[in-house]
Amino acid sequence: MSIVTYGYSNARIRAMKGALLSEGFFKYLLSLEKIDEIINTFEGTPYEKDIGEGVLLYKGAKGIEEGLKKNLIKDFRKLLTRVTTGQVREMVKLILGRWDIHNLKTIVRGKHIGAPQKDILESLIPAGMIGEAALIELSKRIDIKEIIDLLTTWEVPYALPLRRNYFQYTKDREVANLEFSLDRFYYENAIQTIRGNRFVELLRRDWNRKVLLELFKVEIDFINIMTVLRLSREVIEEETIVQYFIENGKHINRDLFVKIARLKATEDIVEALKGTPYHAALKKGLQEYFTSGLVSPIQRRLEELIVRRSIELFKEYPLSIAPVIAYIWAKYNEVVNLRILVRCKSVKMPDDRIWSSLILIS
């Protein structure tokens, strides 16, 4: 079928999916000891040119990471400019907005802690609708107030939640509240947009609406769970807990959120989610959490659920936007896997630990 029928080029999506790396490629990378050998292994892959440019800017593992980032951005730009059209393109923009949130949170937190502009820029992933040039300008601002003012001047919608919560930030200096306001604004706006008139023609195909809504609802659950895990490390007044909740999740409602937010031990939070589809993944991540003391392994296991569910939706609704969503998550997961492998190799982490940290989905 044509791009007119689908709203995207099915042939191009198949080609992009076919270019994803195999499990065998990761096993081969794992067998290598030197970073230069790993760099050479990317010859003949879709990453060759971008990693080549990355290692010209930075040496070793850092250069590979720069190349991976460039490749991810280029692929997502391709989805917008050459693969999708019309309403589907608008939906892809909505999905890619999650990287706008990542970038704004990175810049805001960077200014809060006084990080050098160079360090902030290296942590950005300009794969959303706020382009690289704009992000560079934002990172040049002296403080958070100037960032909000510039976003307001540009009429970027994300200025609104930051402006609403800035006065409170000046009183308590809690940058996490500014970050949370961005998450809430993004997901509430996404749900409202999907349900609203903007996609009315596309939503006549019920499977598109169902696919997009389900993925966003699962992501909201993911954000709510990670919020609880982070709050468990802080002293929060019980009556204020609910203000950190984002509505419209799939399985985590307000009552369950408040219940688990009252718990302080990470293992108790995981156990309290036993009746949800997230429990097994959380339990697996919990084992890694006890080893590292970081919540990032738990976050990675939740991401695995989203990747797997997006692929399941692709199989269930092959004539919908699901193949595009599945590719976005599969590509993102591949880049994260490569970054993990390269970073861990550069610090001589044992191969079995590296392999257990990867999420490989056929």
Buried (B, 14 or more C-beta within 10 A) or exposed (E): EEBEEBBBBBEBBEEBBEEBBEEEBBEBBBEBEEBEEBBEBBEEBBBBBBBBBBBEEBEBBBBBBBBBBBBBBEBBBEBBEEBBBEBBBBBBBBBBBBBBBBBBBBBBBBBBEEBEBEEBBBBBBBBBBBEBEBBBEBBBBEEBBEBBBBBBEEEBEBBBBBBEBBEEBEEEEBBBBBBBBBBBBBBBBBBEBBBEEBBEEBBEBEBBBBBBBBBBBBBBBBBBBBBBBEBBEEEBEEEEBEEBBBEBBBBBBEEBBBBBBBBEEBEEBBBBBEEBEBBEBBBBBBEBBEEEEEBEBBBBBBBBBBBBBBBEBBEEBEEBBBBBBBBBBBBBBBBBBBBBBBBBBBEEBEBEEBBEBBBBBE
